[in-house]
Amino acid sequence: MRETTPAAMPPCFEKWCKRFDPDFKTQAQKKGFRHYLGGLLGESQRKNITQMANDSVGVVYNRLHHFITESPWEEKRINERRLKVVDSCHQTRVGRGFALLLDDTGHRKSGNFTAGVGRQYIGEIGKLDNGIVAVTTHLYDGKKKFASGCRNLSASQFLTLRQERSLFQKETRNRLRIN
Protein backbone atom coordinates (compact mmCIF):
# COMPACT_ATOMS: atom_id res chain seq x y z
CA MET A 1 0.00 0.00 0.00
CA ARG A 2 1.40 3.38 -0.99
CA GLU A 3 0.89 6.04 1.64
CA THR A 4 1.12 9.79 1.33
CA THR A 5 0.95 12.34 4.09
CA PRO A 6 1.55 16.10 4.08
CA ALA A 7 4.75 15.50 6.07
CA ALA A 8 6.04 13.17 3.31
CA MET A 9 5.48 15.75 0.58
CA PRO A 10 8.40 17.98 -0.47
CA PRO A 11 8.66 21.34 1.34
CA CYS A 12 7.48 23.18 -1.76
CA PHE A 13 4.09 21.38 -1.53
CA GLU A 14 2.95 23.42 1.48
CA LYS A 15 4.35 26.63 -0.03
CA TRP A 16 2.40 25.92 -3.24
CA CYS A 17 -0.81 25.14 -1.32
CA LYS A 18 -0.57 28.34 0.73
CA ARG A 19 -0.90 30.36 -2.47
CA PHE A 20 -4.45 28.97 -2.80
CA ASP A 21 -5.51 29.64 0.81
CA PRO A 22 -7.31 32.93 -0.02
CA ASP A 23 -9.75 30.93 -2.20
CA PHE A 24 -10.90 28.84 0.78
CA LYS A 25 -12.89 30.22 3.70
CA THR A 26 -12.35 27.61 6.40
CA GLN A 27 -9.43 25.63 7.76
CA ALA A 28 -11.26 22.42 6.81
CA GLN A 29 -11.41 23.55 3.16
CA LYS A 30 -7.69 24.36 3.17
CA LYS A 31 -6.93 20.94 4.65
CA GLY A 32 -9.28 19.26 2.15
CA PHE A 33 -7.48 21.00 -0.73
CA ARG A 34 -4.12 19.70 0.50
CA HIS A 35 -5.45 16.15 0.83
CA TYR A 36 -7.09 16.30 -2.60
CA LEU A 37 -4.00 17.70 -4.30
CA GLY A 38 -1.79 15.19 -2.47
CA GLY A 39 -4.06 12.40 -3.73
CA LEU A 40 -3.88 13.68 -7.30
CA LEU A 41 -0.09 13.90 -7.14
CA GLY A 42 0.28 10.55 -5.36
CA GLU A 43 1.64 7.37 -6.88
CA SER A 44 -1.68 5.54 -7.23
CA GLN A 45 -2.75 4.66 -10.76
CA ARG A 46 -6.41 5.25 -9.91
CA LYS A 47 -7.33 8.79 -8.94
CA ASN A 48 -10.74 8.25 -7.33
CA ILE A 49 -11.80 9.39 -3.87
CA THR A 50 -11.71 5.90 -2.36
CA GLN A 51 -8.19 5.23 -3.61
CA MET A 52 -6.93 8.67 -2.53
CA ALA A 53 -8.33 8.20 0.98
CA ASN A 54 -6.95 4.65 1.26
CA ASP A 55 -3.48 5.67 0.08
CA SER A 56 -3.16 8.71 2.32
CA VAL A 57 -2.39 8.84 6.03
CA GLY A 58 -4.94 10.81 8.05
CA VAL A 59 -7.43 11.25 5.21
CA VAL A 60 -11.01 10.26 5.95
CA TYR A 61 -13.07 9.24 2.92
CA ASN A 62 -16.19 11.18 4.00
CA ARG A 63 -14.29 14.44 4.53
CA LEU A 64 -12.49 14.17 1.20
CA HIS A 65 -15.76 13.31 -0.56
CA HIS A 66 -17.47 16.31 1.07
CA PHE A 67 -14.64 18.65 0.06
CA ILE A 68 -14.81 17.54 -3.58
CA THR A 69 -18.60 17.35 -3.97
CA GLU A 70 -20.22 19.68 -1.42
CA SER A 71 -17.71 22.24 -0.19
CA PRO A 72 -18.32 25.71 -1.68
CA TRP A 73 -15.17 26.30 -3.73
CA GLU A 74 -14.97 27.20 -7.39
CA GLU A 75 -12.95 25.04 -9.75
CA LYS A 76 -12.63 27.88 -12.25
CA ARG A 77 -11.22 30.28 -9.64
CA ILE A 78 -8.70 27.69 -8.42
CA ASN A 79 -7.55 27.03 -11.99
CA GLU A 80 -7.22 30.77 -12.69
CA ARG A 81 -5.06 31.13 -9.58
CA ARG A 82 -2.96 28.13 -10.68
CA LEU A 83 -2.31 29.78 -14.03
CA LYS A 84 -1.36 33.07 -12.32
CA VAL A 85 0.99 31.28 -9.93
CA VAL A 86 2.67 29.43 -12.81
CA ASP A 87 3.01 32.67 -14.79
CA SER A 88 4.38 34.63 -11.81
CA CYS A 89 7.42 32.37 -11.39
CA HIS A 90 10.26 32.59 -13.91
CA GLN A 91 11.01 28.85 -13.59
CA THR A 92 7.52 27.89 -14.74
CA ARG A 93 6.53 30.81 -16.95
CA VAL A 94 6.16 29.81 -20.59
CA GLY A 95 8.29 31.91 -22.95
CA ARG A 96 7.37 33.70 -26.17
CA GLY A 97 6.77 31.72 -29.34
CA PHE A 98 5.06 28.89 -27.50
CA ALA A 99 2.96 26.17 -29.03
CA LEU A 100 -0.54 25.32 -27.87
CA LEU A 101 -0.96 21.54 -27.77
CA LEU A 102 -4.45 20.04 -27.87
CA ASP A 103 -4.92 16.47 -26.76
CA ASP A 104 -8.13 14.48 -26.70
CA THR A 105 -8.15 11.36 -24.61
CA GLY A 106 -11.04 8.96 -24.98
CA HIS A 107 -11.87 5.93 -22.92
CA ARG A 108 -14.41 3.24 -23.68
CA LYS A 109 -17.15 2.90 -21.09
CA SER A 110 -19.96 0.40 -20.93
CA GLY A 111 -23.31 1.49 -19.54
CA ASN A 112 -24.42 5.05 -18.97
CA PHE A 113 -23.93 5.61 -15.24
CA THR A 114 -20.84 7.83 -15.59
CA ALA A 115 -21.54 11.48 -16.43
CA GLY A 116 -20.57 12.39 -20.00
CA VAL A 117 -20.66 8.86 -21.38
CA GLY A 118 -22.20 8.57 -24.83
CA ARG A 119 -21.58 7.38 -28.35
CA GLN A 120 -18.71 9.50 -29.65
CA TYR A 121 -15.40 9.31 -31.47
CA ILE A 122 -12.69 7.70 -29.33
CA GLY A 123 -9.27 8.50 -30.82
CA GLU A 124 -7.58 5.72 -28.86
CA ILE A 125 -9.51 3.08 -30.83
CA GLY A 126 -10.06 5.16 -34.00
CA LYS A 127 -13.83 4.83 -34.22
CA LEU A 128 -17.18 5.75 -32.72
CA ASP A 129 -18.04 3.88 -29.54
CA ASN A 130 -19.65 4.33 -26.14
CA GLY A 131 -17.20 6.28 -24.02
CA ILE A 132 -16.02 9.50 -22.44
CA VAL A 133 -13.65 12.10 -23.91
CA ALA A 134 -11.50 14.70 -22.18
CA VAL A 135 -9.68 17.45 -24.05
CA THR A 136 -6.61 19.00 -22.46
CA THR A 137 -4.58 21.99 -23.56
CA HIS A 138 -0.88 22.40 -22.84
CA LEU A 139 1.54 25.25 -23.46
CA TYR A 140 5.03 24.34 -24.68
CA ASP A 141 7.87 26.75 -25.39
CA GLY A 142 10.58 24.27 -26.41
CA LYS A 143 11.87 23.88 -22.83
CA LYS A 144 8.90 23.33 -20.59
CA LYS A 145 5.28 22.27 -20.86
CA PHE A 146 2.36 22.67 -18.49
CA ALA A 147 -1.34 21.94 -18.59
CA SER A 148 -3.39 25.06 -19.17
CA GLY A 149 -6.86 23.51 -19.15
CA CYS A 150 -8.99 20.39 -19.23
CA ARG A 151 -12.59 19.76 -20.19
CA ASN A 152 -14.69 16.61 -20.33
CA LEU A 153 -16.83 16.48 -23.43
CA SER A 154 -20.09 14.61 -23.69
CA ALA A 155 -21.41 13.31 -26.97
CA SER A 156 -24.07 16.03 -27.03
CA GLN A 157 -21.41 18.74 -26.97
CA PHE A 158 -20.08 17.84 -30.41
CA LEU A 159 -21.76 19.81 -33.15
CA THR A 160 -22.42 17.12 -35.74
CA LEU A 161 -21.06 13.68 -36.48
CA ARG A 162 -19.36 14.97 -39.64
CA GLN A 163 -17.67 17.84 -37.79
CA GLU A 164 -16.69 15.47 -34.98
CA ARG A 165 -14.96 13.11 -37.37
CA SER A 166 -13.14 15.93 -39.17
CA LEU A 167 -11.87 17.32 -35.86
CA PHE A 168 -10.75 14.15 -34.12
CA GLN A 169 -10.24 11.43 -36.70
CA LYS A 170 -7.01 9.44 -36.58
CA GLU A 171 -4.80 11.96 -34.77
CA THR A 172 -5.27 12.36 -31.05
CA ARG A 173 -2.68 15.11 -30.83
CA ASN A 174 -2.97 18.27 -32.86
CA ARG A 175 -0.60 21.21 -32.75
CA LEU A 176 -1.40 24.82 -33.38
CA ARG A 177 1.58 27.19 -33.64
CA ILE A 178 0.95 30.56 -32.00
CA ASN A 179 3.28 33.48 -32.64
N, C-alpha and C positions, 0 to 999 in steps of 0.2 A: 504494500500500500504506500503510495507516495503521499507525503504530508507537507503542507505548506502552512506557514504561520507568519504573521507580520515580522516577527523577530528574525525569521530565516531569510527574509527578502533583503536585497542589497540596500544600503543606506539611502540611495537615491529614490527608492520606492516611496518612502514617507515624505520626502521633499517634493516629489511629483504630486502625490495625493493632496498635500497641503495647498497646492495651487488651485484645487477644486473646492476647497472648504467653503468659500463664499456662496457657492451654489446650493449648499445644503443648510437647512435651518437647525437641525438638531444633531446632538452628538451621535445618536443612534444611526442617523442617515450617513454621517461621515464614516462611522465604523462599517456600516453596510457597504458603502462604496469601496472601502479598502478590501473588504472580504470578496466582493464581486470582482474587482480588478485583479486581486491575487488569484482568484479561481480562473479567470480568463487567461492569465499569464502562466498559470501552473503547467505542470508536465502532462496532465491527463489528456488523453486523446479525445474524450467526450467532454464537451463543455456545457453540460446541463446542470441544473441546480442541485440535483441529488448527488451527482459526481463531485461537484465543487465542494459541497458540504462534507461529504465523506472523506475527501482528500485533504481537507484543511483542519488544522488544530483550532479548537475554540469556536468553530462556526456551527451554528444551529440551523438546520434546514428551514424551519419555520420563519426565522428572522431574515435569512437570505431571500427566501421566497417573498416575504412581505416587502422587503426593500425593492426587489425587482418589479413586482406586480402592483403593489398598492401604495408605496411611499411616493409622496408628491414631489418628484424631481423631473426635470425636463431633459429628455435625451438630446434634443436639438441644442439646448443651451450648453450641455456638457461637451458635446462635440465641437461647438463653436469655441469654447474655452480651450479645448485640446488643440485646435488648429492655431489659436493665438499663442499658446504656450510653445508649440513647435516652432512657429515663426519668430518668436521673440528670442530664441537661443541660436547663436551662430553655428553651433555644432549640428543642429537639426534643420535649420532654415534651408529651403530649397533655393538654389541659385537661378539666375536668369537663363533663358533658353531651355527651360525644362520641357519634358514630354509628359503628356497626360495619358496614362495607361488605363484602359477600360478592360475589365475582366468579368465575364459572366460565368458563374459556376452553377451548374444544375445537378440536382440529385433526384434520382427516381424515388418515388414514394408510392406505396400502395394504400388504398383507402383514401378517405377525405377528412380525417380528423385533425390533421395539422393545418394551421392557417396558411393560406397561399398556395395550397396544393391544387393543381389542375392540369389539364392536358395542355402542354406547351412544349416548345422546342428545348431539348436538353443537349447542349453542345458536347457534353462528355460522351454521349452515345450517338450523336449525330442524327437524331430524328425526334419526331414528336412522341411524347409519352406522358404518363401521369407523373408529375414531379413538382419540385419547387426550384426557383431560380433566384440567385442573389447576384446583383451587379455591384462590383466594387470599383472605385477609382483610386489611382495611385499617382503621385507626382514623382518624377525621376529626372535628375539633373546631370546624370552621367557618373555621379559619385554616390549619391544616397537616394533612397526611395522611402516614401511613407504613405500610408493609407490616408486618403483625404475624404472618403465617404463610402457608405455601403447602403444598399437598399434591396429589400426583398421584393420581387415582382411576382404578382399573381397572374394567372392566365388572362384574366379580364383586363389587366392593365396594358396588354399589347394591343396595338391599334387594329391590325387585321392579320390574318394568317400569312398573307403574301408579304406584308411589311415585316412581320416577325422573321420569316425565313430569310429575307434579304438582309436583315440586320445581324442575325446570329448564326447563319448557316456556316458549317464547317470550321470556321475559326472561332476559338473561344477567347482569343486575345487580339484586340485591335489597338493600334497606336494612332494617336493624333498628335502631330507635331505642332506645338504652339510657340510662336516667336514674339 
